[in-house]
Amino acid sequence: MSPTHETSIGELISIFYARFMELYGDEELASVATAAVINDLLTAERTRAPVRDAA
């Protein structure tokens, strides 16, 4: 079993925003890209939760 590392939503937002700023060099684009990725992650987690809970 591999060790787990817990990351808060705030840490994820900061990490993604910093990476998108490096990638795009534009605050607005980095903000939109970060929001889209976080939304996708939260949506994916909601759709997986019932499967994990059922196991």
CHARMM internal coordinates of N, CA and C (Angstrom, degrees):
IC EDIT
DIST 1 N 1 CA 1.4424
DIST 1 CA 1 C 1.5313
ANGL 1 N 1 CA 1 C 108.78
DIST 1 C 2 N 1.3074
ANGL 1 CA 1 C 2 N 116.62
DIHE 1 N 1 CA 1 C 2 N 134.63
DIST 2 N 2 CA 1.4599
ANGL 1 C 2 N 2 CA 120.10
DIHE 1 CA 1 C 2 N 2 CA -179.34
DIST 2 CA 2 C 1.5265
ANGL 2 N 2 CA 2 C 110.33
DIHE 1 C 2 N 2 CA 2 C -86.88
DIST 2 C 3 N 1.3282
ANGL 2 CA 2 C 3 N 117.33
DIHE 2 N 2 CA 2 C 3 N 148.94
DIST 3 N 3 CA 1.4625
ANGL 2 C 3 N 3 CA 119.83
DIHE 2 CA 2 C 3 N 3 CA 179.18
DIST 3 CA 3 C 1.5308
ANGL 3 N 3 CA 3 C 110.17
DIHE 2 C 3 N 3 CA 3 C -68.54
DIST 3 C 4 N 1.3073
ANGL 3 CA 3 C 4 N 116.21
DIHE 3 N 3 CA 3 C 4 N 148.98
DIST 4 N 4 CA 1.4582
ANGL 3 C 4 N 4 CA 120.07
DIHE 3 CA 3 C 4 N 4 CA 179.17
DIST 4 CA 4 C 1.5188
ANGL 4 N 4 CA 4 C 109.90
DIHE 3 C 4 N 4 CA 4 C -102.66
DIST 4 C 5 N 1.3009
ANGL 4 CA 4 C 5 N 115.45
DIHE 4 N 4 CA 4 C 5 N 154.24
DIST 5 N 5 CA 1.4559
ANGL 4 C 5 N 5 CA 121.97
DIHE 4 CA 4 C 5 N 5 CA 177.45
DIST 5 CA 5 C 1.5118
ANGL 5 N 5 CA 5 C 106.94
DIHE 4 C 5 N 5 CA 5 C -129.96
DIST 5 C 6 N 1.3073
ANGL 5 CA 5 C 6 N 117.49
DIHE 5 N 5 CA 5 C 6 N 120.30
DIST 6 N 6 CA 1.4552
ANGL 5 C 6 N 6 CA 120.94
DIHE 5 CA 5 C 6 N 6 CA 179.75
DIST 6 CA 6 C 1.5143
ANGL 6 N 6 CA 6 C 109.79
DIHE 5 C 6 N 6 CA 6 C -89.86
DIST 6 C 7 N 1.3251
ANGL 6 CA 6 C 7 N 114.86
DIHE 6 N 6 CA 6 C 7 N 133.76
DIST 7 N 7 CA 1.4592
ANGL 6 C 7 N 7 CA 122.30
DIHE 6 CA 6 C 7 N 7 CA 179.54
DIST 7 CA 7 C 1.5210
ANGL 7 N 7 CA 7 C 107.70
DIHE 6 C 7 N 7 CA 7 C -126.53
DIST 7 C 8 N 1.3132
ANGL 7 CA 7 C 8 N 116.95
DIHE 7 N 7 CA 7 C 8 N 132.76
DIST 8 N 8 CA 1.4639
ANGL 7 C 8 N 8 CA 120.27
DIHE 7 CA 7 C 8 N 8 CA 179.34
DIST 8 CA 8 C 1.5215
ANGL 8 N 8 CA 8 C 110.34
DIHE 7 C 8 N 8 CA 8 C -76.89
DIST 8 C 9 N 1.3058
ANGL 8 CA 8 C 9 N 115.34
DIHE 8 N 8 CA 8 C 9 N 161.95
DIST 9 N 9 CA 1.4661
ANGL 8 C 9 N 9 CA 120.36
DIHE 8 CA 8 C 9 N 9 CA 178.67
DIST 9 CA 9 C 1.5338
ANGL 9 N 9 CA 9 C 110.22
DIHE 8 C 9 N 9 CA 9 C -62.41
DIST 9 C 10 N 1.3192
ANGL 9 CA 9 C 10 N 116.42
DIHE 9 N 9 CA 9 C 10 N -35.31
DIST 10 N 10 CA 1.4634
ANGL 9 C 10 N 10 CA 120.53
DIHE 9 CA 9 C 10 N 10 CA 178.02
DIST 10 CA 10 C 1.5248
ANGL 10 N 10 CA 10 C 112.26
DIHE 9 C 10 N 10 CA 10 C -63.62
DIST 10 C 11 N 1.3315
ANGL 10 CA 10 C 11 N 115.53
DIHE 10 N 10 CA 10 C 11 N -40.66
DIST 11 N 11 CA 1.4646
ANGL 10 C 11 N 11 CA 119.94
DIHE 10 CA 10 C 11 N 11 CA 177.37
DIST 11 CA 11 C 1.5263
ANGL 11 N 11 CA 11 C 110.78
DIHE 10 C 11 N 11 CA 11 C -64.73
DIST 11 C 12 N 1.3349
ANGL 11 CA 11 C 12 N 116.15
DIHE 11 N 11 CA 11 C 12 N -42.36
DIST 12 N 12 CA 1.4658
ANGL 11 C 12 N 12 CA 119.55
DIHE 11 CA 11 C 12 N 12 CA 178.75
DIST 12 CA 12 C 1.5226
ANGL 12 N 12 CA 12 C 111.49
DIHE 11 C 12 N 12 CA 12 C -61.59
DIST 12 C 13 N 1.3140
ANGL 12 CA 12 C 13 N 116.32
DIHE 12 N 12 CA 12 C 13 N -43.78
DIST 13 N 13 CA 1.4664
ANGL 12 C 13 N 13 CA 120.16
DIHE 12 CA 12 C 13 N 13 CA 179.17
DIST 13 CA 13 C 1.5234
ANGL 13 N 13 CA 13 C 109.99
DIHE 12 C 13 N 13 CA 13 C -60.17
DIST 13 C 14 N 1.3239
ANGL 13 CA 13 C 14 N 116.72
DIHE 13 N 13 CA 13 C 14 N -45.59
DIST 14 N 14 CA 1.4689
ANGL 13 C 14 N 14 CA 120.47
DIHE 13 CA 13 C 14 N 14 CA 179.90
DIST 14 CA 14 C 1.5259
ANGL 14 N 14 CA 14 C 111.79
DIHE 13 C 14 N 14 CA 14 C -62.36
DIST 14 C 15 N 1.3197
ANGL 14 CA 14 C 15 N 116.15
DIHE 14 N 14 CA 14 C 15 N -42.85
DIST 15 N 15 CA 1.4693
ANGL 14 C 15 N 15 CA 120.74
DIHE 14 CA 14 C 15 N 15 CA -179.18
DIST 15 CA 15 C 1.5244
ANGL 15 N 15 CA 15 C 110.68
DIHE 14 C 15 N 15 CA 15 C -64.00
DIST 15 C 16 N 1.3344
ANGL 15 CA 15 C 16 N 116.45
DIHE 15 N 15 CA 15 C 16 N -49.56
DIST 16 N 16 CA 1.4614
ANGL 15 C 16 N 16 CA 119.49
DIHE 15 CA 15 C 16 N 16 CA -179.64
DIST 16 CA 16 C 1.5229
ANGL 16 N 16 CA 16 C 111.88
DIHE 15 C 16 N 16 CA 16 C -63.98
DIST 16 C 17 N 1.3340
ANGL 16 CA 16 C 17 N 116.80
DIHE 16 N 16 CA 16 C 17 N -42.56
DIST 17 N 17 CA 1.4644
ANGL 16 C 17 N 17 CA 119.67
DIHE 16 CA 16 C 17 N 17 CA -179.76
DIST 17 CA 17 C 1.5274
ANGL 17 N 17 CA 17 C 110.92
DIHE 16 C 17 N 17 CA 17 C -61.28
DIST 17 C 18 N 1.3164
ANGL 17 CA 17 C 18 N 117.01
DIHE 17 N 17 CA 17 C 18 N -45.72
DIST 18 N 18 CA 1.4721
ANGL 17 C 18 N 18 CA 120.70
DIHE 17 CA 17 C 18 N 18 CA 179.66
DIST 18 CA 18 C 1.5281
ANGL 18 N 18 CA 18 C 110.60
DIHE 17 C 18 N 18 CA 18 C -60.79
DIST 18 C 19 N 1.3140
ANGL 18 CA 18 C 19 N 115.94
DIHE 18 N 18 CA 18 C 19 N -42.76
DIST 19 N 19 CA 1.4783
ANGL 18 C 19 N 19 CA 119.84
DIHE 18 CA 18 C 19 N 19 CA -179.35
DIST 19 CA 19 C 1.5257
ANGL 19 N 19 CA 19 C 111.11
DIHE 18 C 19 N 19 CA 19 C -65.96
DIST 19 C 20 N 1.3341
ANGL 19 CA 19 C 20 N 116.60
DIHE 19 N 19 CA 19 C 20 N -42.65
DIST 20 N 20 CA 1.4662
ANGL 19 C 20 N 20 CA 119.15
DIHE 19 CA 19 C 20 N 20 CA 179.32
DIST 20 CA 20 C 1.5299
ANGL 20 N 20 CA 20 C 111.47
DIHE 19 C 20 N 20 CA 20 C -69.34
DIST 20 C 21 N 1.3342
ANGL 20 CA 20 C 21 N 118.21
DIHE 20 N 20 CA 20 C 21 N -31.06
DIST 21 N 21 CA 1.4643
ANGL 20 C 21 N 21 CA 120.21
DIHE 20 CA 20 C 21 N 21 CA 174.53
DIST 21 CA 21 C 1.5236
ANGL 21 N 21 CA 21 C 110.11
DIHE 20 C 21 N 21 CA 21 C -64.48
DIST 21 C 22 N 1.3386
ANGL 21 CA 21 C 22 N 117.06
DIHE 21 N 21 CA 21 C 22 N -41.06
DIST 22 N 22 CA 1.4620
ANGL 21 C 22 N 22 CA 120.58
DIHE 21 CA 21 C 22 N 22 CA 176.35
DIST 22 CA 22 C 1.5220
ANGL 22 N 22 CA 22 C 110.48
DIHE 21 C 22 N 22 CA 22 C -62.58
DIST 22 C 23 N 1.3218
ANGL 22 CA 22 C 23 N 114.94
DIHE 22 N 22 CA 22 C 23 N -42.28
DIST 23 N 23 CA 1.4567
ANGL 22 C 23 N 23 CA 120.56
DIHE 22 CA 22 C 23 N 23 CA -175.81
DIST 23 CA 23 C 1.5284
ANGL 23 N 23 CA 23 C 112.68
DIHE 22 C 23 N 23 CA 23 C -71.37
DIST 23 C 24 N 1.3444
ANGL 23 CA 23 C 24 N 116.75
DIHE 23 N 23 CA 23 C 24 N -46.76
DIST 24 N 24 CA 1.4625
ANGL 23 C 24 N 24 CA 120.92
DIHE 23 CA 23 C 24 N 24 CA -173.03
DIST 24 CA 24 C 1.5263
ANGL 24 N 24 CA 24 C 114.29
DIHE 23 C 24 N 24 CA 24 C -102.36
DIST 24 C 25 N 1.3336
ANGL 24 CA 24 C 25 N 117.83
DIHE 24 N 24 CA 24 C 25 N -27.33
DIST 25 N 25 CA 1.4574
ANGL 24 C 25 N 25 CA 120.66
DIHE 24 CA 24 C 25 N 25 CA -178.63
DIST 25 CA 25 C 1.5141
ANGL 25 N 25 CA 25 C 113.82
DIHE 24 C 25 N 25 CA 25 C 66.73
DIST 25 C 26 N 1.3201
ANGL 25 CA 25 C 26 N 117.65
DIHE 25 N 25 CA 25 C 26 N 23.77
DIST 26 N 26 CA 1.4652
ANGL 25 C 26 N 26 CA 122.62
DIHE 25 CA 25 C 26 N 26 CA -177.16
DIST 26 CA 26 C 1.5262
ANGL 26 N 26 CA 26 C 108.37
DIHE 25 C 26 N 26 CA 26 C -138.19
DIST 26 C 27 N 1.3424
ANGL 26 CA 26 C 27 N 116.74
DIHE 26 N 26 CA 26 C 27 N 123.53
DIST 27 N 27 CA 1.4616
ANGL 26 C 27 N 27 CA 120.85
DIHE 26 CA 26 C 27 N 27 CA -175.84
DIST 27 CA 27 C 1.5270
ANGL 27 N 27 CA 27 C 112.90
DIHE 26 C 27 N 27 CA 27 C -62.59
DIST 27 C 28 N 1.3206
ANGL 27 CA 27 C 28 N 116.92
DIHE 27 N 27 CA 27 C 28 N -43.77
DIST 28 N 28 CA 1.4737
ANGL 27 C 28 N 28 CA 119.82
DIHE 27 CA 27 C 28 N 28 CA -178.93
DIST 28 CA 28 C 1.5211
ANGL 28 N 28 CA 28 C 111.35
DIHE 27 C 28 N 28 CA 28 C -64.84
DIST 28 C 29 N 1.3146
ANGL 28 CA 28 C 29 N 116.76
DIHE 28 N 28 CA 28 C 29 N -45.82
DIST 29 N 29 CA 1.4598
ANGL 28 C 29 N 29 CA 120.22
DIHE 28 CA 28 C 29 N 29 CA 179.78
DIST 29 CA 29 C 1.5260
ANGL 29 N 29 CA 29 C 110.86
DIHE 28 C 29 N 29 CA 29 C -64.89
DIST 29 C 30 N 1.3133
ANGL 29 CA 29 C 30 N 117.50
DIHE 29 N 29 CA 29 C 30 N -40.19
DIST 30 N 30 CA 1.4618
ANGL 29 C 30 N 30 CA 121.11
DIHE 29 CA 29 C 30 N 30 CA 177.51
DIST 30 CA 30 C 1.5236
ANGL 30 N 30 CA 30 C 110.89
DIHE 29 C 30 N 30 CA 30 C -63.17
DIST 30 C 31 N 1.3310
ANGL 30 CA 30 C 31 N 117.26
DIHE 30 N 30 CA 30 C 31 N -39.09
DIST 31 N 31 CA 1.4650
ANGL 30 C 31 N 31 CA 121.31
DIHE 30 CA 30 C 31 N 31 CA 178.68
DIST 31 CA 31 C 1.5177
ANGL 31 N 31 CA 31 C 111.50
DIHE 30 C 31 N 31 CA 31 C -65.24
DIST 31 C 32 N 1.3203
ANGL 31 CA 31 C 32 N 116.43
DIHE 31 N 31 CA 31 C 32 N -45.76
DIST 32 N 32 CA 1.4664
ANGL 31 C 32 N 32 CA 120.77
DIHE 31 CA 31 C 32 N 32 CA -179.65
DIST 32 CA 32 C 1.5271
ANGL 32 N 32 CA 32 C 110.34
DIHE 31 C 32 N 32 CA 32 C -65.22
DIST 32 C 33 N 1.3148
ANGL 32 CA 32 C 33 N 117.43
DIHE 32 N 32 CA 32 C 33 N -43.91
DIST 33 N 33 CA 1.4592
ANGL 32 C 33 N 33 CA 121.13
DIHE 32 CA 32 C 33 N 33 CA 179.67
DIST 33 CA 33 C 1.5262
ANGL 33 N 33 CA 33 C 110.66
DIHE 32 C 33 N 33 CA 33 C -63.67
DIST 33 C 34 N 1.3175
ANGL 33 CA 33 C 34 N 116.95
DIHE 33 N 33 CA 33 C 34 N -40.93
DIST 34 N 34 CA 1.4670
ANGL 33 C 34 N 34 CA 120.88
DIHE 33 CA 33 C 34 N 34 CA 178.16
DIST 34 CA 34 C 1.5226
ANGL 34 N 34 CA 34 C 110.56
DIHE 33 C 34 N 34 CA 34 C -63.14
DIST 34 C 35 N 1.3205
ANGL 34 CA 34 C 35 N 116.82
DIHE 34 N 34 CA 34 C 35 N -46.04
DIST 35 N 35 CA 1.4663
ANGL 34 C 35 N 35 CA 120.47
DIHE 34 CA 34 C 35 N 35 CA 179.26
DIST 35 CA 35 C 1.5210
ANGL 35 N 35 CA 35 C 110.89
DIHE 34 C 35 N 35 CA 35 C -60.63
DIST 35 C 36 N 1.3223
ANGL 35 CA 35 C 36 N 117.17
DIHE 35 N 35 CA 35 C 36 N -41.12
DIST 36 N 36 CA 1.4647
ANGL 35 C 36 N 36 CA 120.83
DIHE 35 CA 35 C 36 N 36 CA -179.75
DIST 36 CA 36 C 1.5281
ANGL 36 N 36 CA 36 C 111.28
DIHE 35 C 36 N 36 CA 36 C -64.18
DIST 36 C 37 N 1.3283
ANGL 36 CA 36 C 37 N 116.98
DIHE 36 N 36 CA 36 C 37 N -44.09
DIST 37 N 37 CA 1.4696
ANGL 36 C 37 N 37 CA 120.36
DIHE 36 CA 36 C 37 N 37 CA -179.25
DIST 37 CA 37 C 1.5289
ANGL 37 N 37 CA 37 C 110.66
DIHE 36 C 37 N 37 CA 37 C -66.48
DIST 37 C 38 N 1.3263
ANGL 37 CA 37 C 38 N 117.56
DIHE 37 N 37 CA 37 C 38 N -44.68
DIST 38 N 38 CA 1.4614
ANGL 37 C 38 N 38 CA 120.64
DIHE 37 CA 37 C 38 N 38 CA 179.73
DIST 38 CA 38 C 1.5283
ANGL 38 N 38 CA 38 C 109.79
DIHE 37 C 38 N 38 CA 38 C -62.96
DIST 38 C 39 N 1.3179
ANGL 38 CA 38 C 39 N 117.21
DIHE 38 N 38 CA 38 C 39 N -42.24
DIST 39 N 39 CA 1.4632
ANGL 38 C 39 N 39 CA 120.80
DIHE 38 CA 38 C 39 N 39 CA 177.11
DIST 39 CA 39 C 1.5287
ANGL 39 N 39 CA 39 C 110.73
DIHE 38 C 39 N 39 CA 39 C -60.11
DIST 39 C 40 N 1.3139
ANGL 39 CA 39 C 40 N 116.88
DIHE 39 N 39 CA 39 C 40 N -44.94
DIST 40 N 40 CA 1.4740
ANGL 39 C 40 N 40 CA 120.72
DIHE 39 CA 39 C 40 N 40 CA 178.54
DIST 40 CA 40 C 1.5314
ANGL 40 N 40 CA 40 C 111.14
DIHE 39 C 40 N 40 CA 40 C -61.30
DIST 40 C 41 N 1.3246
ANGL 40 CA 40 C 41 N 117.04
DIHE 40 N 40 CA 40 C 41 N -41.93
DIST 41 N 41 CA 1.4607
ANGL 40 C 41 N 41 CA 120.53
DIHE 40 CA 40 C 41 N 41 CA 179.55
DIST 41 CA 41 C 1.5303
ANGL 41 N 41 CA 41 C 111.46
DIHE 40 C 41 N 41 CA 41 C -64.67
DIST 41 C 42 N 1.3250
ANGL 41 CA 41 C 42 N 116.18
DIHE 41 N 41 CA 41 C 42 N -43.54
DIST 42 N 42 CA 1.4624
ANGL 41 C 42 N 42 CA 119.51
DIHE 41 CA 41 C 42 N 42 CA 179.89
DIST 42 CA 42 C 1.5227
ANGL 42 N 42 CA 42 C 111.63
DIHE 41 C 42 N 42 CA 42 C -67.41
DIST 42 C 43 N 1.3075
ANGL 42 CA 42 C 43 N 117.05
DIHE 42 N 42 CA 42 C 43 N -38.40
DIST 43 N 43 CA 1.4586
ANGL 42 C 43 N 43 CA 121.46
DIHE 42 CA 42 C 43 N 43 CA 178.11
DIST 43 CA 43 C 1.5179
ANGL 43 N 43 CA 43 C 110.37
DIHE 42 C 43 N 43 CA 43 C -66.48
DIST 43 C 44 N 1.3149
ANGL 43 CA 43 C 44 N 117.57
DIHE 43 N 43 CA 43 C 44 N -42.95
DIST 44 N 44 CA 1.4625
ANGL 43 C 44 N 44 CA 121.55
DIHE 43 CA 43 C 44 N 44 CA 178.91
DIST 44 CA 44 C 1.5242
ANGL 44 N 44 CA 44 C 110.49
DIHE 43 C 44 N 44 CA 44 C -63.16
DIST 44 C 45 N 1.3251
ANGL 44 CA 44 C 45 N 117.06
DIHE 44 N 44 CA 44 C 45 N -38.90
DIST 45 N 45 CA 1.4548
ANGL 44 C 45 N 45 CA 121.01
DIHE 44 CA 44 C 45 N 45 CA 179.74
DIST 45 CA 45 C 1.5266
ANGL 45 N 45 CA 45 C 110.55
DIHE 44 C 45 N 45 CA 45 C -64.67
DIST 45 C 46 N 1.3260
ANGL 45 CA 45 C 46 N 117.30
DIHE 45 N 45 CA 45 C 46 N -40.48
DIST 46 N 46 CA 1.4671
ANGL 45 C 46 N 46 CA 120.41
DIHE 45 CA 45 C 46 N 46 CA 179.19
DIST 46 CA 46 C 1.5153
ANGL 46 N 46 CA 46 C 112.20
DIHE 45 C 46 N 46 CA 46 C -64.92
DIST 46 C 47 N 1.3135
ANGL 46 CA 46 C 47 N 117.07
DIHE 46 N 46 CA 46 C 47 N -36.89
DIST 47 N 47 CA 1.4607
ANGL 46 C 47 N 47 CA 119.72
DIHE 46 CA 46 C 47 N 47 CA -178.32
DIST 47 CA 47 C 1.5253
ANGL 47 N 47 CA 47 C 111.30
DIHE 46 C 47 N 47 CA 47 C -76.23
DIST 47 C 48 N 1.3224
ANGL 47 CA 47 C 48 N 118.26
DIHE 47 N 47 CA 47 C 48 N -24.93
DIST 48 N 48 CA 1.4655
ANGL 47 C 48 N 48 CA 121.67
DIHE 47 CA 47 C 48 N 48 CA 179.19
DIST 48 CA 48 C 1.5122
ANGL 48 N 48 CA 48 C 112.92
DIHE 47 C 48 N 48 CA 48 C -86.30
DIST 48 C 49 N 1.3236
ANGL 48 CA 48 C 49 N 118.21
DIHE 48 N 48 CA 48 C 49 N -25.87
DIST 49 N 49 CA 1.4592
ANGL 48 C 49 N 49 CA 121.99
DIHE 48 CA 48 C 49 N 49 CA -173.01
DIST 49 CA 49 C 1.5299
ANGL 49 N 49 CA 49 C 113.55
DIHE 48 C 49 N 49 CA 49 C -52.73
DIST 49 C 50 N 1.3353
ANGL 49 CA 49 C 50 N 120.00
DIHE 49 N 49 CA 49 C 50 N -47.03
DIST 50 N 50 CA 1.4591
ANGL 49 C 50 N 50 CA 118.48
DIHE 49 CA 49 C 50 N 50 CA -179.52
DIST 50 CA 50 C 1.5241
ANGL 50 N 50 CA 50 C 113.34
DIHE 49 C 50 N 50 CA 50 C -60.84
DIST 50 C 51 N 1.3181
ANGL 50 CA 50 C 51 N 117.42
DIHE 50 N 50 CA 50 C 51 N -35.00
DIST 51 N 51 CA 1.4592
ANGL 50 C 51 N 51 CA 121.29
DIHE 50 CA 50 C 51 N 51 CA 179.50
DIST 51 CA 51 C 1.5137
ANGL 51 N 51 CA 51 C 109.87
DIHE 50 C 51 N 51 CA 51 C -66.32
DIST 51 C 52 N 1.3268
ANGL 51 CA 51 C 52 N 116.82
DIHE 51 N 51 CA 51 C 52 N -45.71
DIST 52 N 52 CA 1.4556
ANGL 51 C 52 N 52 CA 121.48
DIHE 51 CA 51 C 52 N 52 CA -179.27
DIST 52 CA 52 C 1.5218
ANGL 52 N 52 CA 52 C 110.26
DIHE 51 C 52 N 52 CA 52 C -65.70
DIST 52 C 53 N 1.3441
ANGL 52 CA 52 C 53 N 117.79
DIHE 52 N 52 CA 52 C 53 N -41.75
DIST 53 N 53 CA 1.4502
ANGL 52 C 53 N 53 CA 121.32
DIHE 52 CA 52 C 53 N 53 CA -179.59
DIST 53 CA 53 C 1.5285
ANGL 53 N 53 CA 53 C 112.01
DIHE 52 C 53 N 53 CA 53 C -66.16
DIST 53 C 54 N 1.3140
ANGL 53 CA 53 C 54 N 116.17
DIHE 53 N 53 CA 53 C 54 N -31.70
DIST 54 N 54 CA 1.4636
ANGL 53 C 54 N 54 CA 120.46
DIHE 53 CA 53 C 54 N 54 CA -179.04
DIST 54 CA 54 C 1.5175
ANGL 54 N 54 CA 54 C 112.29
DIHE 53 C 54 N 54 CA 54 C -73.00
DIST 54 C 55 N 1.3163
ANGL 54 CA 54 C 55 N 116.80
DIHE 54 N 54 CA 54 C 55 N -23.06
DIST 55 N 55 CA 1.4810
ANGL 54 C 55 N 55 CA 120.46
DIHE 54 CA 54 C 55 N 55 CA -175.30
DIST 55 CA 55 C 1.4838
ANGL 55 N 55 CA 55 C 113.60
DIHE 54 C 55 N 55 CA 55 C -73.69
END
COOR INIT
IC SEED 1 N 1 CA 1 C
IC BUILD
